[in-house]
């Protein structure tokens, strides 16, 4: 197919390439191309912002180039300007660039309610992130003293985003003990500075003397912070504090501080950031440049009205399993509700040839939508020519608009060995192709069309009660529209009913939605009896019934009442489905949304697929929801997974609103569909601290050359959130993935337990160590492991590199619990460990097939004899801080537990 250098031609998919992110970035001759920086709809129009984005990237490029040993630079960037800004001749029409797949989002809000730059990252070490978040005030330079220069900060976030590395500071645990001495969490350990007591009142902070060591813990007392020297010689590390003038490199294996309890050590198995970068595909594809890189170039793009064409299969195979009628039912939902008002919509059907059923029509009201619905196909016959359908759609669109940025919704159930003939046509069109594979025989190459254009790929089986086809069409909201315009699915349910049975239930309409609320019921034989009551108990009337298509729907006028809407539907000997959708009740109140993602679109057995669901109200995470994934294979088998936000197993961070689980229950090669159910209603019991974001450090202050300490205002008090209750229900299609290399039954056990990532240690008495962790499973985070291996060492590196030969703890009485349970274990240390000794602890889980997990995160205990009087910090510059005092005749052994990178805290609801 040749070398394709334009992002229009080739979509380089992330490892995290599901619903959340379809990045267009390519690495071409050391330069990053196709970067999309999108300005959100909520940002007031300001042309200066565009120049500020350009300045940031332009200045960041040489900093990135030097920091990576002359390997990488920023080559070209597209700035996506919102539709509600004034149009200008230099603003061109986007192609594959959308707000949804943007790599950087500029928004007036952030999850923690301030201007902190951060990167969404939900995967493992080395996996790419979702996107970078910046604010207009940050780009304008108004937050430079708090976060540092924009260009250096952008490189810090780029490392999170592109290479999956983590921060080397720790907001929640600023100090740790090393050989009985308190040290600031930093990298490298030769960064110099002082530790000072910080006192804040109102909007300002001052230093109030030297820090004092707590004689019980050996650590500094509250309000102690490490203030770095503004000017120093150390060059690393960018992931600690890129604001220090001398810092121009990432930490390497030689200068990496492996003992510091930060996210980089905990998530990346003590590896330095540069080691992780070296293992990336980017690094493997490049060699250092011998010349200076060119200055980045920019294109200005502005989103336009949505243009979408349905391309629907009406070939003979669509007669099977009621597929043609099911397609029309799903298309009706899309045309009635999903596609936004003001959009331009066309309709093409195809068998061996294609027919344009409707040229592009703007949806200005119900009559326009009804006209398109009436033109849906009623007869299935003939062969399958997908390329004919696509060609007809492109021709139809071009009569009114360019195909750049247009969308195609392509549904087919048939095989077509000529589909690759139109790959070049699709690549050159600049259009986005969303694919819907219906049934087990849909063309295997179908997903290539969505992959190469950044479209959504979905799959629906012929199990009607799973409602997969309707879910697929419900997920096709615009990638550029404001969230207030999106159709949000509240319910999706199906059931096989016999002799006059009932489908009873309720759906929650919460205060964030209620506009354009739609109840849609489908059936397979005879019209059912349908009853719906609002939260006041008033029975609803006004259902529109189409006996031919076997669908009925109710559109609730105005804003639907908040509360439980009850339904009862009676039928005999047929399959019913119910779908409920709505929109945001207000443009100023963000709705609660559920965004699913999988870590790969193609899973090769025995590698598991990780399923995530991010639940937000605007930018704020929703916690303690009940979240379930339904995964259906090509064989029709459905597996139910409870997704967890517990910071263990597949879940990277506890209480961040991202719910996760490994999927290992493969039963066949082929397509698997994903549906997410989420239900709220749990109240947080107290205020909790938010987990640390993947973002730059908030700079408490710095030391000038003359020794003067300058302090910044206090960090905005947004870590604590008020108690609140959320009561909502949501359903969302998670698209599909394809499994390969699955062996025939019986499928062998090739899945080990997952890595333990939340090991903690504490002490009782003088030498009794208590351990806690979350139990892994027999197969990753499912089932029950068979045994644990616990080993200790006085060298953190030896424990990591030589775990199998390190000192083993007796675990004869330790019987593993079910996956996701809390485990507790205790053991005694002997008297061979002297004062000031660091003891490191790690665990490995073993399953019934003797498959072993990766080594856990490494917990740490530091032994010391406390002093009688709290010593003052007499040598404030690192690395010479020490405590040497002891109490004669008293030998009290304290083990102060610290775990590397453990930052799991609990966050309440906004």
ZAMARGU-4260 file (C-alpha; in steps of 0.2 Angstrom, whole numbers, plus 5000, padded with zeros to 4 digits):
<rodrens>
0) 5000/5000/5000 | 5015/5011/5001 | 5021/5024/5013 | 5007/5035/5020 | 5013/5050/5029
5) 4998/5061/5031 | 4987/5058/5046 | 4972/5058/5035 | 4979/5042/5027 | 4984/5032/5042
10) 4977/5032/5059 | 4990/5026/5072 | 4980/5018/5085 | 4985/5019/5103 | 4986/5004/5114
15) 4972/5012/5123 | 4962/5014/5107 | 4944/5011/5111 | 4930/5024/5114 | 4941/5036/5123
20) 4955/5039/5111 | 4959/5037/5093 | 4974/5048/5091 | 4980/5053/5074 | 4998/5055/5079
25) 5012/5048/5069 | 5031/5048/5071 | 5039/5052/5055 | 5058/5055/5054 | 5059/5059/5073
30) 5045/5072/5071 | 5027/5070/5079 | 5014/5074/5066 | 4995/5075/5067 | 4994/5081/5085
35) 4977/5088/5088 | 4975/5102/5101 | 4956/5106/5103 | 4948/5121/5111 | 4932/5116/5120
40) 4915/5124/5118 | 4916/5132/5135 | 4931/5143/5131 | 4926/5161/5127 | 4932/5167/5110
45) 4950/5174/5111 | 4962/5174/5096 | 4977/5177/5108 | 4974/5159/5114 | 4978/5152/5097
50) 4995/5161/5097 | 4998/5155/5115 | 4996/5137/5110 | 5008/5140/5095 | 5021/5148/5107
55) 5020/5134/5119 | 5023/5120/5106 | 5036/5130/5097 | 5046/5133/5113 | 5043/5115/5119
60) 5050/5107/5104 | 5068/5111/5106 | 5067/5107/5125 | 5059/5090/5120 | 5073/5087/5107
65) 5087/5090/5119 | 5079/5081/5134 | 5077/5065/5123 | 5095/5065/5116 | 5090/5073/5100
70) 5077/5060/5095 | 5060/5068/5096 | 5052/5085/5091 | 5035/5092/5087 | 5033/5093/5068
75) 5015/5099/5065 | 5000/5102/5075 | 4981/5105/5071 | 4972/5117/5082 | 4954/5113/5082
80) 4943/5129/5085 | 4925/5127/5091 | 4910/5130/5080 | 4903/5144/5091 | 4918/5155/5088
85) 4917/5167/5073 | 4923/5159/5056 | 4938/5166/5047 | 4945/5162/5030 | 4961/5154/5037
90) 4950/5141/5048 | 4949/5126/5037 | 4937/5111/5038 | 4944/5097/5048 | 4946/5079/5041
95) 4948/5066/5054 | 4952/5078/5068 | 4938/5079/5081 | 4936/5085/5099 | 4933/5067/5104
100) 4950/5061/5098 | 4960/5077/5102 | 4977/5074/5111 | 4976/5090/5120 | 4960/5098/5127
105) 4960/5116/5132 | 4945/5119/5143 | 4940/5131/5157 | 4937/5117/5169 | 4948/5103/5176
110) 4943/5088/5187 | 4951/5096/5203 | 4944/5113/5200 | 4959/5123/5196 | 4972/5126/5182
115) 4983/5111/5186 | 4989/5104/5169 | 4987/5085/5169 | 4986/5070/5158 | 4972/5057/5158
120) 4980/5040/5160 | 4971/5024/5165 | 4983/5011/5159 | 4999/5002/5164 | 5017/5009/5164
125) 5022/5011/5146 | 5005/5012/5139 | 5000/5029/5131 | 4987/5041/5139 | 4971/5047/5134
130) 4974/5066/5133 | 4982/5081/5140 | 4971/5094/5149 | 4976/5113/5149 | 4967/5129/5154
135) 4967/5146/5145 | 4974/5154/5161 | 4989/5142/5161 | 4992/5145/5142 | 4991/5164/5145
140) 5006/5162/5158 | 4995/5167/5173 | 5000/5151/5182 | 5019/5151/5178 | 5025/5153/5196
145) 5014/5139/5202 | 5017/5126/5188 | 5032/5133/5179 | 5034/5139/5160 | 5021/5132/5148
150) 5034/5124/5136 | 5043/5114/5150 | 5026/5109/5157 | 5020/5103/5141 | 5035/5091/5139
155) 5032/5085/5156 | 5014/5081/5151 | 5019/5074/5134 | 5030/5061/5143 | 5014/5055/5153
160) 5004/5055/5137 | 5015/5047/5124 | 5026/5036/5134 | 5016/5031/5149 | 5028/5037/5163
165) 5023/5044/5180 | 5027/5058/5192 | 5043/5057/5203 | 5035/5068/5217 | 5022/5063/5229
170) 5009/5076/5236 | 5002/5064/5249 | 5019/5058/5255 | 5032/5071/5254 | 5046/5063/5265
175) 5052/5045/5268 | 5065/5036/5279 | 5081/5030/5271 | 5093/5021/5283 | 5084/5030/5297
180) 5086/5047/5289 | 5071/5058/5283 | 5073/5062/5264 | 5062/5072/5252 | 5053/5063/5238
185) 5063/5068/5223 | 5072/5062/5208 | 5087/5063/5207 | 5091/5062/5225 | 5105/5076/5222
190) 5092/5090/5220 | 5096/5102/5233 | 5085/5113/5244 | 5079/5115/5262 | 5064/5109/5272
195) 5054/5122/5280 | 5038/5124/5290 | 5025/5132/5279 | 5011/5142/5286 | 4996/5147/5275
200) 4982/5159/5279 | 4970/5166/5266 | 4979/5167/5250 | 4997/5168/5255 | 5010/5157/5263
205) 5026/5160/5273 | 5040/5150/5280 | 5040/5148/5299 | 5057/5140/5304 | 5065/5124/5301
210) 5056/5107/5301 | 5056/5096/5317 | 5057/5078/5317 | 5044/5068/5326 | 5053/5057/5338
215) 5040/5043/5336 | 5040/5042/5317 | 5057/5048/5312 | 5048/5059/5299 | 5045/5078/5299
220) 5030/5084/5307 | 5015/5092/5298 | 5017/5107/5287 | 5035/5103/5282 | 5039/5105/5264
225) 5054/5103/5253 | 5059/5120/5245 | 5072/5117/5231 | 5085/5129/5226 | 5080/5139/5211
230) 5097/5137/5203 | 5107/5122/5204 | 5117/5110/5194 | 5107/5094/5193 | 5100/5090/5176
235) 5086/5078/5181 | 5072/5075/5182 | 5059/5083/5171 | 5046/5071/5179 | 5050/5078/5196
240) 5051/5097/5194 | 5054/5103/5176 | 5053/5121/5183 | 5071/5120/5190 | 5082/5129/5178
245) 5095/5116/5177 | 5083/5102/5174 | 5084/5097/5156 | 5084/5078/5156 | 5074/5063/5162
250) 5080/5052/5176 | 5091/5038/5170 | 5095/5021/5177 | 5111/5029/5184 | 5103/5043/5194
255) 5086/5037/5197 | 5080/5037/5215 | 5073/5020/5217 | 5069/5022/5235 | 5057/5037/5233
260) 5039/5032/5236 | 5032/5040/5220 | 5021/5034/5206 | 5035/5031/5194 | 5043/5018/5206
265) 5027/5010/5211 | 5019/5009/5193 | 5035/5005/5184 | 5044/4993/5195 | 5057/5005/5201
270) 5063/5009/5183 | 5068/5027/5178 | 5058/5037/5166 | 5071/5036/5153 | 5072/5017/5154
275) 5053/5016/5151 | 5055/5029/5136 | 5069/5018/5129 | 5057/5003/5129 | 5043/5013/5119
280) 5040/5010/5100 | 5044/5028/5097 | 5062/5025/5104 | 5064/5009/5094 | 5059/5017/5078
285) 5072/5032/5079 | 5090/5036/5080 | 5097/5053/5086 | 5097/5067/5073 | 5113/5076/5068
290) 5104/5092/5063 | 5093/5104/5072 | 5074/5100/5070 | 5063/5112/5060 | 5051/5124/5069
295) 5033/5116/5071 | 5020/5121/5059 | 5001/5123/5063 | 4985/5122/5054 | 4969/5130/5060
300) 4953/5120/5059 | 4936/5124/5064 | 4922/5112/5067 | 4906/5113/5056 | 4889/5106/5056
305) 4888/5087/5057 | 4887/5078/5040 | 4883/5060/5042 | 4877/5047/5029 | 4869/5030/5034
310) 4875/5016/5022 | 4864/5001/5026 | 4866/4983/5020 | 4849/4976/5012 | 4857/4961/5004
315) 4848/4944/5005 | 4857/4938/5021 | 4848/4952/5030 | 4832/4942/5029 | 4840/4930/5042
320) 4837/4932/5061 | 4825/4947/5058 | 4841/4958/5054 | 4833/4970/5041 | 4819/4975/5053
325) 4831/4976/5068 | 4842/4987/5057 | 4827/4998/5054 | 4823/4999/5072 | 4840/5004/5077
330) 4841/5017/5063 | 4825/5024/5069 | 4832/5028/5086 | 4847/5036/5077 | 4837/5047/5066
335) 4824/5051/5080 | 4836/5054/5094 | 4854/5051/5092 | 4859/5063/5078 | 4859/5081/5084
340) 4847/5094/5078 | 4854/5104/5063 | 4864/5090/5056 | 4864/5085/5038 | 4859/5067/5036
345) 4859/5056/5020 | 4854/5038/5017 | 4861/5025/5005 | 4856/5006/5004 | 4866/4993/4995
350) 4866/4975/4990 | 4877/4971/4974 | 4874/4989/4969 | 4870/5005/4979 | 4855/5017/4979
355) 4854/5034/4986 | 4837/5034/4996 | 4839/5052/5002 | 4852/5065/4998 | 4858/5076/5012
360) 4844/5083/5022 | 4846/5095/5036 | 4837/5090/5052 | 4827/5105/5058 | 4812/5096/5065
365) 4802/5080/5067 | 4796/5081/5049 | 4814/5080/5042 | 4817/5065/5053 | 4801/5056/5049
370) 4805/5058/5030 | 4821/5049/5032 | 4813/5035/5043 | 4801/5032/5029 | 4815/5028/5017
375) 4823/5014/5027 | 4823/4998/5016 | 4809/4986/5018 | 4815/4971/5007 | 4831/4962/5008
380) 4839/4953/4992 | 4854/4952/4982 | 4873/4951/4985 | 4885/4962/4995 | 4896/4976/4988
385) 4902/4987/5003 | 4912/4997/4991 | 4897/5002/4980 | 4888/5008/4996 | 4903/5019/5001
390) 4906/5026/4984 | 4887/5031/4982 | 4888/5039/4999 | 4904/5049/4995 | 4896/5055/4978
395) 4880/5060/4987 | 4889/5070/5000 | 4900/5079/4987 | 4885/5086/4979 | 4883/5098/4994
400) 4899/5097/5004 | 4917/5090/5004 | 4919/5073/5011 | 4932/5080/5023 | 4926/5077/5041
405) 4910/5069/5035 | 4904/5053/5044 | 4898/5036/5037 | 4888/5024/5047 | 4891/5008/5038
410) 4881/4992/5043 | 4883/4975/5035 | 4880/4957/5040 | 4889/4949/5024 | 4906/4944/5018
415) 4913/4954/5004 | 4930/4949/4998 | 4932/4965/4987 | 4931/4977/5002 | 4950/4981/5001
420) 4947/4988/4984 | 4940/5004/4992 | 4953/5006/5006 | 4962/5020/4996 | 4945/5028/4992
425) 4942/5029/5010 | 4959/5035/5015 | 4958/5049/5002 | 4940/5054/5007 | 4945/5062/5023
430) 4929/5055/5030 | 4926/5045/5047 | 4919/5028/5045 | 4909/5020/5059 | 4907/5001/5057
435) 4893/4990/5063 | 4896/4972/5061 | 4879/4962/5062 | 4880/4943/5065 | 4894/4931/5064
440) 4898/4932/5045 | 4901/4951/5043 | 4916/4955/5033 | 4932/4952/5043 | 4940/4967/5035
445) 4926/4978/5041 | 4935/4985/5056 | 4950/4991/5045 | 4938/5005/5039 | 4935/5012/5056
450) 4953/5009/5062 | 4960/5019/5047 | 4948/5034/5049 | 4946/5035/5068 | 4928/5029/5068
455) 4919/5018/5081 | 4919/4999/5078 | 4904/4990/5085 | 4897/4972/5084 | 4879/4965/5087
460) 4875/4947/5088 | 4858/4939/5083 | 4854/4938/5102 | 4840/4950/5101 | 4837/4951/5119
465) 4855/4959/5121 | 4849/4974/5111 | 4866/4976/5104 | 4861/4984/5087 | 4851/4998/5096
470) 4865/5001/5108 | 4878/5002/5093 | 4867/5016/5085 | 4864/5025/5102 | 4883/5027/5104
475) 4885/5037/5088 | 4884/5055/5095 | 4894/5068/5086 | 4913/5068/5090 | 4913/5087/5090
480) 4896/5092/5098 | 4895/5099/5115 | 4891/5086/5128 | 4875/5095/5131 | 4869/5090/5114
485) 4874/5072/5115 | 4860/5059/5117 | 4863/5049/5133 | 4857/5031/5135 | 4849/5028/5152
490) 4843/5011/5149 | 4845/4996/5138 | 4836/4980/5142 | 4829/4965/5133 | 4820/4949/5138
495) 4812/4933/5130 | 4794/4933/5137 | 4782/4918/5137 | 4763/4916/5140 | 4758/4934/5144
500) 4773/4938/5155 | 4778/4955/5160 | 4794/4965/5159 | 4794/4976/5174 | 4807/4989/5180
505) 4811/5007/5182 | 4824/5019/5175 | 4831/5034/5184 | 4830/5051/5176 | 4842/5061/5187
510) 4843/5080/5188 | 4857/5081/5175 | 4846/5075/5161 | 4828/5075/5156 | 4828/5085/5139
515) 4822/5075/5124 | 4818/5060/5134 | 4813/5045/5123 | 4806/5028/5128 | 4808/5015/5113
520) 4801/4998/5113 | 4804/4984/5100 | 4796/4967/5098 | 4797/4952/5086 | 4779/4946/5083
525) 4764/4955/5091 | 4762/4972/5098 | 4764/4971/5117 | 4754/4981/5131 | 4765/4995/5136
530) 4763/5005/5153 | 4774/5019/5159 | 4772/5030/5174 | 4782/5046/5179 | 4789/5048/5196
535) 4772/5056/5202 | 4763/5040/5197 | 4755/5048/5181 | 4753/5035/5167 | 4760/5041/5151
540) 4751/5042/5135 | 4756/5047/5117 | 4766/5031/5111 | 4768/5031/5092 | 4767/5013/5086
545) 4773/5006/5070 | 4767/4989/5068 | 4777/4985/5052 | 4794/4989/5060 | 4788/4982/5076
550) 4793/4997/5086 | 4784/5010/5098 | 4791/5026/5106 | 4786/5039/5118 | 4794/5056/5117
555) 4792/5065/5134 | 4788/5084/5131 | 4799/5097/5139 | 4810/5091/5153 | 4806/5074/5161
560) 4803/5074/5179 | 4817/5069/5190 | 4815/5052/5199 | 4810/5034/5195 | 4800/5031/5179
565) 4792/5014/5180 | 4787/5003/5166 | 4777/4987/5164 | 4777/4978/5147 | 4767/4962/5143
570) 4769/4950/5129 | 4769/4932/5124 | 4781/4921/5115 | 4792/4934/5109 | 4807/4945/5113
575) 4805/4963/5119 | 4818/4977/5121 | 4817/4993/5130 | 4829/5008/5127 | 4828/5025/5136
580) 4838/5040/5130 | 4839/5058/5135 | 4849/5074/5134 | 4856/5086/5147 | 4843/5096/5156
585) 4854/5112/5155 | 4868/5118/5144 | 4876/5124/5160 | 4875/5108/5171 | 4885/5094/5164
590) 4877/5077/5163 | 4883/5062/5171 | 4892/5051/5157 | 4899/5034/5156 | 4913/5032/5143
595) 4919/5014/5140 | 4936/5010/5133 | 4946/4994/5130 | 4965/4993/5130 | 4966/4985/5113
600) 4954/4983/5097 | 4962/4966/5094 | 4967/4954/5108 | 4978/4939/5105 | 4975/4925/5117
605) 4982/4923/5131 | 4984/4941/5133 | 4969/4948/5143 | 4958/4963/5137 | 4956/4977/5150
610) 4939/4985/5151 | 4937/5002/5158 | 4923/5014/5161 | 4926/5032/5166 | 4911/5040/5175
615) 4910/5058/5176 | 4899/5073/5179 | 4908/5086/5168 | 4926/5084/5174 | 4922/5077/5191
620) 4923/5059/5195 | 4908/5049/5201 | 4913/5037/5214 | 4906/5021/5222 | 4895/5017/5208
625) 4889/5000/5203 | 4897/4997/5186 | 4895/4981/5176 | 4902/4976/5159 | 4892/4963/5148
630) 4904/4955/5135 | 4896/4945/5122 | 4906/4933/5111 | 4903/4929/5092 | 4896/4912/5099
635) 4882/4922/5109 | 4890/4918/5126 | 4888/4933/5138 | 4900/4936/5152 | 4896/4948/5166
640) 4911/4958/5174 | 4909/4969/5189 | 4921/4984/5186 | 4930/4991/5201 | 4938/5007/5206
645) 4948/4999/5220 | 4966/5003/5214 | 4970/4984/5212 | 4971/4972/5198 | 4967/4981/5182
650) 4962/4997/5191 | 4977/5009/5191 | 4971/5022/5204 | 4958/5020/5218 | 4944/5032/5218
655) 4947/5041/5202 | 4931/5037/5194 | 4938/5025/5182 | 4931/5007/5184 | 4942/4993/5177
660) 4943/4974/5176 | 4953/4961/5166 | 4943/4950/5153 | 4950/4932/5151 | 4934/4922/5147
665) 4938/4919/5129 | 4927/4905/5121 | 4930/4908/5102 | 4940/4918/5089 | 4931/4933/5082
670) 4921/4948/5088 | 4916/4952/5105 | 4904/4967/5110 | 4904/4977/5126 | 4890/4985/5135
675) 4892/4995/5151 | 4879/4997/5165 | 4881/5010/5178 | 4870/5013/5193 | 4873/5027/5206
680) 4865/5030/5223 | 4879/5028/5236 | 4883/5042/5248 | 4901/5045/5253 | 4903/5044/5272
685) 4916/5059/5275 | 4927/5071/5266 | 4942/5062/5258 | 4957/5068/5249 | 4958/5066/5230
690) 4971/5055/5222 | 4986/5063/5214 | 4984/5067/5196 | 4997/5063/5182 | 5002/5081/5181
695) 5015/5094/5185 | 5020/5098/5203 | 5012/5113/5212 | 5027/5123/5217 | 5026/5128/5235
700) 5041/5140/5233 | 5059/5141/5229 | 5076/5147/5236 | 5084/5162/5228 | 5103/5163/5225
705) 5104/5175/5240 | 5096/5162/5251 | 5079/5171/5252 | 5064/5159/5252 | 5050/5164/5241
710) 5033/5155/5244 | 5018/5153/5232 | 5000/5155/5237 | 4993/5139/5244 | 4987/5126/5232
715) 4968/5128/5229 | 4958/5119/5242 | 4950/5107/5230 | 4957/5090/5236 | 4943/5089/5248
720) 4925/5087/5241 | 4909/5088/5250 | 4898/5073/5254 | 4884/5071/5241 | 4873/5057/5234
725) 4871/5053/5216 | 4857/5043/5210 | 4857/5039/5191 | 4857/5025/5178 | 4867/5024/5162
730) 4870/5011/5148 | 4884/5014/5135 | 4890/5003/5121 | 4909/5000/5123 | 4911/4995/5105
735) 4919/4979/5101 | 4936/4970/5100 | 4942/4955/5090 | 4950/4940/5098 | 4963/4929/5089
740) 4973/4914/5093 | 4960/4906/5105 | 4962/4887/5105 | 4948/4875/5104 | 4939/4869/5119
745) 4945/4864/5132 | 4954/4881/5133 | 4970/4878/5143 | 4974/4889/5159 | 4987/4901/5153
750) 4982/4916/5164 | 4992/4919/5179 | 4986/4929/5194 | 4987/4948/5192 | 5001/4958/5200
755) 4998/4965/5217 | 5000/4984/5217 | 4994/4990/5234 | 5005/4981/5246 | 5006/4990/5263
760) 5016/4987/5279 | 5014/4992/5297 | 5020/4987/5314 | 5013/4980/5331 | 5024/4980/5346
765) 5043/4978/5343 | 5045/4966/5328 | 5028/4961/5322 | 5025/4967/5304 | 5007/4968/5297
770) 5004/4967/5278 | 4988/4971/5269 | 4984/4970/5250 | 4970/4966/5238 | 4969/4948/5233
775) 4972/4944/5215 | 4963/4929/5207 | 4967/4913/5199 | 4966/4921/5182 | 4972/4939/5184
780) 4958/4947/5195 | 4945/4933/5194 | 4944/4918/5205 | 4956/4913/5219 | 4975/4911/5219
785) 4982/4895/5227 | 4996/4902/5237 | 5007/4917/5241 | 5026/4919/5241 | 5033/4933/5252
790) 5051/4938/5252 | 5061/4952/5261 | 5078/4960/5258 | 5088/4975/5264 | 5091/4980/5246
795) 5077/4986/5236 | 5086/4982/5219 | 5091/4965/5225 | 5073/4961/5230 | 5067/4966/5213
800) 5080/4958/5202 | 5083/4942/5213 | 5066/4939/5221 | 5067/4920/5220 | 5083/4920/5230
805) 5078/4933/5243 | 5074/4928/5261 | 5057/4920/5261 | 5044/4922/5274 | 5034/4907/5281
810) 5017/4908/5273 | 5011/4891/5277 | 4995/4897/5286 | 4991/4910/5273 | 4976/4905/5262
815) 4972/4916/5248 | 4954/4924/5248 | 4943/4927/5233 | 4949/4941/5221 | 4947/4959/5226
820) 4945/4954/5244 | 4956/4962/5257 | 4971/4951/5263 | 4980/4953/5280 | 4996/4944/5286
825) 5008/4946/5299 | 5026/4940/5303 | 5040/4943/5315 | 5057/4950/5310 | 5072/4943/5320
830) 5085/4953/5329 | 5098/4953/5315 | 5091/4969/5308 | 5099/4984/5317 | 5095/5002/5320
835) 5093/5012/5304 | 5090/4996/5293 | 5078/4997/5278 | 5068/4981/5275 | 5059/4979/5259
840) 5045/4967/5256 | 5036/4960/5240 | 5023/4947/5236 | 5020/4935/5222 | 5004/4925/5219
845) 5003/4907/5212 | 4988/4899/5204 | 4983/4881/5203 | 4993/4878/5187 | 5008/4885/5196
850) 5008/4901/5186 | 5015/4915/5195 | 5011/4934/5195 | 5023/4948/5193 | 5032/4954/5208
855) 5021/4966/5218 | 5025/4984/5222 | 5038/4984/5235 | 5033/4989/5253 | 5046/4996/5265
860) 5049/4997/5283 | 5063/5007/5291 | 5070/5002/5309 | 5076/5016/5320 | 5077/5020/5339
865) 5068/5036/5342 | 5077/5051/5350 | 5072/5058/5367 | 5071/5076/5360 | 5065/5081/5343
870) 5080/5086/5334 | 5080/5101/5323 | 5085/5101/5305 | 5103/5107/5307 | 5108/5103/5289
875) 5094/5108/5278 | 5102/5105/5261 | 5101/5088/5254 | 5107/5075/5254 | 5115/5077/5272
880) 5099/5077/5283 | 5102/5065/5297 | 5096/5060/5315 | 5108/5052/5326 | 5102/5054/5344
885) 5097/5039/5354 | 5090/5037/5372 | 5103/5027/5382 | 5095/5011/5390 | 5080/5012/5379
890) 5078/5000/5365 | 5061/5003/5357 | 5059/4996/5340 | 5048/5006/5328 | 5045/5001/5310
895) 5038/5016/5301 | 5029/5009/5286 | 5031/5017/5269 | 5026/5009/5252 | 5033/5014/5236
900) 5022/5024/5225 | 5007/5020/5236 | 4995/5035/5234 | 4979/5026/5236 | 4967/5038/5245
905) 4948/5039/5245 | 4939/5053/5237 | 4921/5059/5240 | 4908/5064/5228 | 4906/5081/5221
</rodrens>
